[in-house]
Amino acid sequence: MALQIGDPAPEFSLPDQQGQPVALKDFRGQRVVVYFYPKDDTPGCTKEACNFRDQWSAYETHGIKVLGVSKDGAKSHAKFIDKYSLPFTLLSDEEPCPVATAYGSYGLKKFMGKEYMGMMRHSFVIDAEGKLELIYLKVKTETMANDILKDLGLEPATPEA
């Protein structure tokens, strides 16, 4: 069954770009964006990550944490963070991707006539009590960070390009 707004967010603990465990419960009392993306340093994923980077001051001002999740490992995440100066945490949900599966963000995909299992590009806003506040199953990579801020009634740090 698909997750709905108001549902408790599925709990998780995943390694970050340094291999240190990060648990959702550690962020109780503050709003968290958890966004799932297919692969580090690919065009769409880079646009999305850089949009969060460019809106970082607005997220910080409002005390919102951002966690990016893909099936890439810690080394890949560390390189991606360094290359694009990403100020937020990236988490590794390696195959069979249990956390992405719990969020309905891992499954059968089709590309150029081929089917394969992969990470879906979805974003979730989790409120201070750990409940799903917003769910995005159709993501515009260039504006996701802006869209979340607007939907929360908050001002983006920079206007859309």
JOQUIVEN-V698276 format. One record per pair of residues at least 12 apart in sequence whose ideal C-beta (glycine too) atoms are under 10 Angstrom apart, sorted by the first residue. I is the first residue (numbers start at 1). J is the second residue. D is the distance in whole Angstrom. If there is no record, write none. Layout:
# JOQUIVEN-V698276
[[I J D] [I J D]]
This chain:
# JOQUIVEN-V698276
[[1 104 9] [2 103 10] [2 104 6] [2 135 9] [2 137 9] [3 102 9] [3 103 7] [3 104 6] [3 105 10] [3 122 10] [3 124 8] [3 132 6] [3 135 6] [3 137 10] [4 132 7] [4 135 8] [5 124 10] [5 125 9] [5 127 10] [5 131 8] [5 132 5] [5 133 7] [5 134 7] [5 135 6] [6 127 9] [6 131 6] [6 132 7] [6 133 8] [7 130 10] [7 131 7] [7 132 5] [7 135 9] [8 126 9] [8 129 9] [8 130 6] [8 131 6] [8 132 8] [9 24 6] [9 25 10] [9 27 10] [9 32 8] [9 34 8] [9 102 9] [9 103 8] [9 124 7] [9 125 9] [9 126 4] [9 127 9] [9 129 10] [9 130 5] [9 131 7] [9 132 5] [9 133 9] [10 24 8] [10 34 10] [10 98 9] [10 99 7] [10 100 10] [10 101 9] [10 102 4] [10 103 6] [10 104 9] [10 124 9] [10 126 10] [10 130 10] [10 132 9] [11 23 7] [11 24 5] [11 25 6] [11 99 9] [11 102 9] [11 130 8] [12 24 5] [12 25 9] [12 34 9] [12 67 9] [12 69 9] [12 91 8] [12 93 8] [12 98 8] [12 99 4] [12 100 10] [12 102 7] [12 103 9] [13 25 8] [13 26 9] [13 91 9] [13 99 9] [14 67 9] [14 69 7] [14 89 10] [14 90 10] [14 91 4] [14 92 6] [14 93 6] [14 94 9] [14 98 9] [14 99 6] [14 100 10] [15 73 8] [15 74 6] [15 77 9] [15 90 10] [15 91 7] [15 92 5] [15 93 9] [15 94 9] [16 67 9] [16 74 7] [16 77 7] [16 78 9] [16 81 10] [16 89 5] [16 90 7] [16 91 6] [16 92 8] [17 40 10] [17 68 10] [17 72 10] [17 73 9] [17 74 5] [17 75 8] [17 76 9] [17 77 4] [17 78 4] [17 79 9] [17 80 8] [17 81 6] [17 82 9] [17 86 9] [17 89 7] [17 90 5] [17 91 8] [17 92 8] [18 74 7] [18 77 9] [18 78 7] [18 89 9] [19 73 9] [19 74 5] [19 75 9] [19 77 10] [19 78 9] [19 92 8] [20 74 9] [20 89 9] [21 91 9] [22 65 10] [22 67 7] [22 69 10] [22 89 6] [22 90 10] [22 91 6] [22 92 10] [24 65 10] [24 67 8] [24 91 10] [24 99 9] [24 126 7] [24 130 7] [25 130 7] [26 65 9] [27 64 10] [27 65 5] [27 67 8] [27 126 8] [27 128 9] [27 130 8] [28 126 10] [28 128 7] [28 129 8] [28 130 6] [29 63 9] [29 128 5] [29 129 9] [29 130 9] [30 62 9] [30 63 5] [30 64 7] [30 65 6] [30 126 9] [30 127 9] [30 128 6] [31 59 9] [31 62 7] [31 63 7] [31 64 5] [31 65 7] [31 125 7] [31 126 7] [31 127 6] [31 128 6] [31 133 7] [31 134 10] [31 148 10] [31 152 8] [31 154 10] [32 64 7] [32 65 5] [32 66 8] [32 67 6] [32 124 8] [32 125 7] [32 126 5] [32 127 9] [32 128 9] [32 130 9] [32 133 10] [33 52 8] [33 59 8] [33 64 6] [33 65 7] [33 66 5] [33 67 7] [33 68 9] [33 88 9] [33 123 6] [33 124 7] [33 125 6] [33 126 8] [33 133 10] [33 134 9] [33 136 10] [33 144 9] [33 145 8] [33 148 6] [33 149 10] [33 152 10] [34 65 9] [34 66 8] [34 67 5] [34 68 8] [34 69 6] [34 91 9] [34 99 9] [34 100 10] [34 103 7] [34 105 9] [34 122 9] [34 123 7] [34 124 5] [34 125 8] [34 126 6] [34 132 10] [35 48 7] [35 49 9] [35 52 8] [35 66 7] [35 67 7] [35 68 6] [35 69 7] [35 70 9] [35 88 10] [35 105 9] [35 121 8] [35 122 7] [35 123 4] [35 124 7] [35 125 10] [35 136 8] [35 139 8] [35 144 7] [35 145 9] [35 148 9] [36 67 10] [36 68 8] [36 69 5] [36 70 7] [36 71 9] [36 91 10] [36 93 8] [36 97 9] [36 99 9] [36 100 5] [36 103 7] [36 104 9] [36 105 4] [36 106 8] [36 119 6] [36 120 6] [36 121 7] [36 122 5] [36 123 7] [36 124 8] [36 139 9] [37 49 7] [37 68 6] [37 69 7] [37 70 5] [37 71 10] [37 72 9] [37 90 9] [37 105 9] [37 119 7] [37 120 9] [37 121 6] [37 122 9] [37 123 9] [37 139 9] [37 141 8] [37 144 10] [38 70 6] [38 71 8] [38 72 9] [38 109 9] [38 118 6] [38 119 5] [38 120 8] [38 121 6] [39 70 6] [39 71 8] [39 72 6] [39 76 8] [39 80 9] [39 118 9] [39 119 8] [40 68 9] [40 70 6] [40 71 10] [40 72 5] [40 73 9] [40 75 10] [40 76 5] [40 77 6] [40 78 10] [40 79 7] [40 80 4] [40 81 9] [40 83 9] [40 84 10] [40 90 8] [41 72 9] [41 76 8] [41 77 10] [41 79 7] [41 80 5] [41 83 7] [41 84 8] [42 70 10] [42 80 10] [43 141 8] [44 121 7] [44 139 9] [44 140 10] [44 141 5] [44 142 9] [45 68 9] [45 70 7] [45 72 9] [45 80 8] [45 119 10] [45 121 8] [45 141 7] [46 80 8] [46 83 9] [46 84 7] [46 86 10] [46 141 8] [47 140 9] [47 141 4] [47 142 5] [47 143 9] [47 144 9] [48 68 8] [48 121 7] [48 123 9] [48 139 7] [48 140 9] [48 141 4] [48 142 8] [48 143 9] [48 144 5] [48 145 8] [49 66 10] [49 68 6] [49 70 10] [49 80 7] [49 81 9] [49 83 10] [49 84 6] [49 86 6] [49 88 8] [49 90 8] [49 141 9] [49 144 10] [49 145 9] [50 84 6] [50 85 9] [50 86 8] [50 141 9] [50 142 9] [50 145 9] [51 140 9] [51 141 7] [51 142 6] [51 143 6] [51 144 6] [51 145 4] [51 146 7] [51 147 9] [51 148 10] [51 156 10] [51 158 10] [51 160 9] [51 161 9] [52 66 5] [52 68 7] [52 86 7] [52 87 8] [52 88 6] [52 123 10] [52 144 7] [52 145 4] [52 146 10] [52 148 9] [53 66 9] [53 81 10] [53 84 7] [53 85 7] [53 86 5] [53 87 6] [53 88 8] [53 145 8] [54 145 7] [54 146 9] [54 156 9] [54 157 7] [54 158 6] [54 160 10] [54 161 9] [55 143 10] [55 144 9] [55 145 4] [55 146 6] [55 148 8] [55 149 6] [55 154 10] [55 156 6] [55 157 5] [55 158 7] [56 85 10] [56 86 9] [56 87 5] [56 88 7] [56 145 8] [56 157 7] [56 158 10] [57 87 9] [57 156 10] [57 157 4] [57 158 8] [58 145 8] [58 146 9] [58 148 10] [58 149 6] [58 152 10] [58 154 6] [58 155 7] [58 156 6] [58 157 4] [58 158 8] [59 87 9] [59 88 8] [59 145 7] [59 148 9] [59 149 8] [59 154 9] [59 156 10] [59 157 8] [60 87 8] [60 88 10] [60 157 9] [61 154 8] [61 155 9] [61 157 8] [62 149 8] [62 152 8] [62 154 6] [62 155 9] [63 128 9] [64 125 8] [64 126 10] [64 145 10] [64 148 8] [64 149 9] [64 152 8] [64 154 8] [65 88 8] [65 89 8] [65 126 9] [66 86 9] [66 87 8] [66 88 4] [66 89 7] [66 90 10] [66 123 10] [66 145 8] [66 148 9] [67 88 7] [67 89 5] [67 90 8] [67 91 6] [67 124 10] [67 126 9] [68 80 9] [68 81 9] [68 86 8] [68 88 7] [68 89 7] [68 90 5] [68 91 7] [68 123 10] [69 89 10] [69 90 7] [69 91 5] [69 92 8] [69 93 5] [69 97 9] [69 99 7] [69 100 7] [69 103 8] [69 105 8] [69 106 10] [69 119 8] [69 122 10] [69 124 10] [70 90 7] [70 91 8] [70 92 7] [70 93 7] [70 94 9] [70 97 9] [70 100 9] [70 119 6] [70 121 10] [71 92 7] [71 93 6] [71 94 5] [71 95 6] [71 96 9] [71 97 6] [71 99 10] [71 100 8] [71 106 8] [71 117 10] [71 118 8] [71 119 6] [72 90 8] [72 91 10] [72 92 6] [72 93 9] [72 94 8] [72 119 9] [73 92 5] [73 94 7] [74 90 9] [74 91 9] [74 92 6] [74 94 10] [75 92 10] [76 90 9] [76 92 8] [77 89 9] [77 90 4] [77 91 8] [77 92 6] [78 90 8] [93 105 9] [93 106 8] [93 119 8] [95 117 8] [95 118 10] [95 119 10] [96 117 8] [97 117 8] [97 118 9] [97 119 7] [100 118 9] [100 119 6] [100 120 7] [100 122 8] [101 117 10] [103 120 9] [103 122 7] [103 123 10] [103 124 6] [103 132 9] [103 135 9] [104 120 8] [104 122 7] [104 124 10] [104 135 9] [104 137 8] [105 118 10] [105 119 6] [105 120 5] [105 121 8] [105 122 4] [105 123 9] [105 124 8] [105 137 9] [106 118 7] [106 119 6] [106 120 7] [106 122 10] [107 119 9] [107 120 7] [108 120 10] [120 137 8] [120 139 9] [121 136 9] [121 137 9] [121 138 9] [121 139 5] [121 140 10] [121 141 7] [121 144 9] [122 135 7] [122 136 6] [122 137 5] [122 138 9] [122 139 7] [123 135 8] [123 136 4] [123 137 9] [123 138 10] [123 139 6] [123 144 6] [123 145 9] [123 147 9] [123 148 7] [124 136 7] [124 137 10] [124 148 10] [125 148 6] [125 151 8] [125 152 7] [133 148 10] [133 151 9] [133 152 8] [134 147 9] [134 148 7] [134 151 6] [134 152 7] [136 148 8] [136 151 9] [142 160 8] [142 161 8] [143 156 9] [143 160 6] [143 161 9] [145 157 9] [145 158 10] [146 158 8] [146 159 8] [146 160 6] [146 161 10] [147 160 9]]
